[in-house]
Structures are given as C-alpha cells and as structure tokens.
Amino acid sequence: MNRLSPILVTTALVLAGCGKGPPAKTTAPAESLKSARNDHRKSADDFTPLPGRDDDSPPAPPMRKLALGPPVTKPTSQPVFRPSDDRPKHDDARLAKLGIHRYASKRLILYTDVDPKIAKTLPPILDQAFPAWEAYFGKLPPNRERSPFQVTGYVIKDKQRFLDAKLIPPDLPKFLNGRHRGYRFWMFDPPWDYYRRHLLIHEATHCYMYATRDRQFPIWYMEGMAEFFGVHDRDRKGKYRFGVMPARFDDYVGFGRIEYVQQDCAAGKPLSLDEVVKLRPEEFLHNQAYSWSWALCKFLDSHPRYRKRFRELRTLETATAFRDAFARFVVGESPHIYAEWHLFARGLVYGYDTERAAIAVRPGKPLGDLELPLTFELQTNRGWQSTGVWLDKGETIHITAAGRFELARKPKPWISEPQGISFTYFQGRPLGEVTAVVIPDSKRSLPLPTTPLAITPLGRGGVLRAAVKGTVYLRVNDSFAWLGDNKGTVKVTIGRDRRTTSGNR
C-alpha cells in the first residue's frame, strides 16, 4: 500500500463513461498476471487523453477541508422533479436505410448497427436493471410531464455511419468507450459479448444516478457504482443479477478490472483508501481509476460490517454531505478499515468470497497482560482471524501450528498440514501454509504505517517479529475464492520467544 493514513476526503464530480477494456493480456488466469502497471497518473501508451469532462454536469464546488460536523441536508420545501425528457425524435426509416436500426423496450430505445441477433437482446437488460437501481438508490422523482423513465442508447460499430446520420452531437466531447448526457448515452461496440452488456449497464446507470440533477457524488463513487452495477451475471432463464463478484475469468472477458488491481499490487503500487477517494476526473482517462473505484465500492458494499453505513451514503444529495458522512464513517472505523482494504486488494481474485474473507476485528491485548502460552483454533474456511495478541513494533512471539485439514474435496480430498502442500501455490506460497500479519486495529496502533503490511509465512511454527504496532492475525494460505470447500482447524500455540528478550514485558 502506498500509504495507510487518516482519510482526507476531497470532492470532484463524475466523469461519465468507461475505461477502454481489459489489460493487454486477458487470456491468462487472473492471479498469474505479473506485469507492472502503467502509472494511472500518467498517460498510458494505449490511451489518448480526452479533452474536457465526460459529462455535462455543473462544475465541482470548491474544495473544502474535512469537517466532521452533522450532515448537511437540503431543504425540501418545494416539490422535486427530475429533468424533462428532451431526447430527440429520429426518422427510423431513414436510419434503417443507413444501416442503423431501432430496438426498444420499456426502459431503453436503442439505435445500433451491430448484428440484429445481438442488438435485440440488449434493451430487455435495462428493464431488469431498473428495479435494481430503484432498490439501491431509491425511486426517482417524477418529471413534470409524468412520463416514465427511459433512456436512448447508441451502440456504435461504424462511427462514420453514425456521424453521417447525425446521431453523434457535434458538441459531444470525444470518448474512448462510452459517454452519457442526460437521458442518452453513446458507446462503441466492443468485441466481447460480456463487456458489451457491461458498458450498456454502466452508461445507463449514470443516466439513472444523474436523473436528479441536484444530486452530486464524488467521481470515485459515481464511476465505482456504475462499474458495480455493470458487473452482472444471468441464469439459464435469462434473469440478470447486478453488482455481483465476477466468478470465472472466462465469463467476464473484457472486464479486466481485477487484473488491473492485481497488476498494481504485484508491482508494489496499490492504491490506499485515501488515494482512491481522491481520484481526479482526468485520472479516469485510464483503466486503473475505474478498476480501483469499482474495487472500493465492491469492498464496502459487500463487507458485512461496512455495507449498512456505505449504503446510507446513496441517499445524500450534496457533495458536501457525502464527503462529511463518508469521513465520519471511515474515521469511526479507523484504523483497521485501512488495513482491511489493503488486504482485500492484495487478495482480490475472481470469485472472491467476501463473506468468508471479511475480518472479524478483535483487538488483542499486550503481551504483559496475557498469560502465555495460549492456544486457539484457526478456522481453515475463513480469512484473517485474530489471535488476541497485540504487539508493539519490534516485539516477538513464537507461534507453533499443528493439525490436518482439507483444502478441497474434488476430484479427491486435498489433505494438508500447517506447512502447506507444495504441488499448488497461491500468491507464490504453498496452499494451506499458516501465515501471519500484524494489523493496526485499535487506537494503540496509531500512527498508521506508511509501508505495505508484511505477510509472514510460518508453516509449522516460527518467530514473528512485529514490523508495526497491532494485533496478530493468522490464516491458512488459500485463494479467497476457495475458502468454502475447506474443512477442519489448526491448533495454534502462542508463546514468548525465548531466544530473545526483545519486547518481552
């Protein structure tokens, strides 16, 4: 992590649109990608900077210092209306002669030149997305005409064809992949079926979130939530779910957000929580910004301890109210939320099990307050678990682990001991190996460290020296997508390190 520091939340309005697609390599398993990232603060070779903003929203208000006072609420003495529907009418017969055809459903009118077999499947997706938006963000106010919410989308395969048809406004700024304006959006047709649907949902989500023009959210939240809803799956009957965790790489070709986070972490350049919420509009010219914004929204919305507070933010109507409420939320959960975010990003994989991986924070006691040795059962089907031992920086303890447990059941049981099994690995270490990390999880842990948290392999046992102040947490090394099929426990014994007196009280 670049920094684990107290949050300073700044405000910027959203840059509507989407990133270019997946990283250059999308055929390898996500966890095997090791190439270093292009710094998201500089122009990547495969991107052309875009002029201006990606939406037509009013400019962002001036930056203000962090305030933790009561939330700012907007008076509601006057009736609230969403903007009138000002979408232009088109001559469908003329457009059809140009190769652009109209497809419609209750929530989307689509003009496109893509294969009709593909095109006709797209409008019904937004009919299913609409109740999901309502359930999450709340129902939209009516417009003055009392017409139903509907958007018009232009999915473009041949750009010149749409220019000739005058379907791309001359004042619409250039875009890489997608752009929205009011109740309309434009997007280039990608070569991947999944990503085509993803972009469609992403841009339409912007239309919904912006339908109340007075509501202002910071850019990381606007783009992160558009990505959040864009990630979807569907069952055999064609029913869609939105906001899911991508399960298998092969089903999400073109998405690429997990790969970008993995690449950044492998290169030692992950974004801290502070850095994500301070992303600026111009940084959304690159996929790193979309990837990290999605990851943060997914982390906070999925975490059993954080999701309620995070979802309360959706009801706020001003940038100031959002910023202040988010600051109170993070400060109230500090310092462990910073460490959890770092560990989430570091372990992010397809199929990440957010429920099992969520850390049950239990700050430990200092060595001087404990009767050692102590023992506890380490669950193999969970993420990081507290030992109840708090260490000052430089203090040491001796940890031993024993027992046999099951890491998989198919095609046959994989039986492991605390040293792990050497025929398969996760993040460079044997599967099943007992590992430790010291997590700053209480006020005693302040100030927060400025370097990445060190994960220490222990296996059957060893000495752990605390590089930072915090509680010792343990887990067996396994993909966070595979926790559900683990079975058994490890008996852990924690005692003083007799070979050194460092830190012993």
Stockholm file with secondary structure:
# STOCKHOLM 1.0

chainA/1-505         MNRLSPILVTTALVLAGCGKGPPAKTTAPAESLKSARNDHRKSADDFTPLPGRDDDSPPAPPMRKLALGPPVTKPTSQPVFRPSDDRPKHDDARLAKLGIHRYASKRLILYTDVDPKIAKTLPPILDQAFPAWEAYFGKLPPNRERSPFQVTGYVIKDKQRFLDAKLIPPDLPKFLNGRHRGYRFWMFDPPWDYYRRHLLIHEATHCYMYATRDRQFPIWYMEGMAEFFGVHDRDRKGKYRFGVMPARFDDYVGFGRIEYVQQDCAAGKPLSLDEVVKLRPEEFLHNQAYSWSWALCKFLDSHPRYRKRFRELRTLETATAFRDAFARFVVGESPHIYAEWHLFARGLVYGYDTERAAIAVRPGKPLGDLELPLTFELQTNRGWQSTGVWLDKGETIHITAAGRFELARKPKPWISEPQGISFTYFQGRPLGEVTAVVIPDSKRSLPLPTTPLAITPLGRGGVLRAAVKGTVYLRVNDSFAWLGDNKGTVKVTIGRDRRTTSGNR
#=GR chainA/1-505 SS CCCCCCCCCCCCCCCCSCCCCSCSCCSSCGGGCCCCCCCTTSCCTTCCCCCSCSSCCCCCCCCCCCCCSSCCCCCCCSCCCCCCCCCCCCCHHHHHHTTCEEEECSSEEEEECSCHHHHTTSHHHHHHHHHHHHHHHCCCCCCTTCCCCCEEEEEESCHHHHHHTTCSCTTSCCCSSEEEETTEEEEECCSCHHHHHHHHHHHHHHHHHTSSTTCCCCHHHHHHHHHHHHCEEECTTCCEEESCCCCCGGGSTTTCHHHHHHHHHHTTCCCCHHHHHTCCGGGGGSHHHHHHHHHHHHHHHHCTTTHHHHHHGGGCCSHHHHHHHHHHHHHHHTTHHHHHHHHHHHHCCTTCCHHHHSCCCCCCEEGGGSCSSEEEEEETTSSCEEEEEEECTTCEEEEEEECCEEEECSSSCEEECTTCEEEEEETTEEETCEEEEEECCSGGGCSCCSSCCCEEECTTEEEEECSSSEEEEEEECCCTTSGGGCBCEEEEEEEECTTCCTTCC
#=GC SS_cons         CCCCCCCCCCCCCCCCSCCCCSCSCCSSCGGGCCCCCCCTTSCCTTCCCCCSCSSCCCCCCCCCCCCCSSCCCCCCCSCCCCCCCCCCCCCHHHHHHTTCEEEECSSEEEEECSCHHHHTTSHHHHHHHHHHHHHHHCCCCCCTTCCCCCEEEEEESCHHHHHHTTCSCTTSCCCSSEEEETTEEEEECCSCHHHHHHHHHHHHHHHHHTSSTTCCCCHHHHHHHHHHHHCEEECTTCCEEESCCCCCGGGSTTTCHHHHHHHHHHTTCCCCHHHHHTCCGGGGGSHHHHHHHHHHHHHHHHCTTTHHHHHHGGGCCSHHHHHHHHHHHHHHHTTHHHHHHHHHHHHCCTTCCHHHHSCCCCCCEEGGGSCSSEEEEEETTSSCEEEEEEECTTCEEEEEEECCEEEECSSSCEEECTTCEEEEEETTEEETCEEEEEECCSGGGCSCCSSCCCEEECTTEEEEECSSSEEEEEEECCCTTSGGGCBCEEEEEEEECTTCCTTCC
//
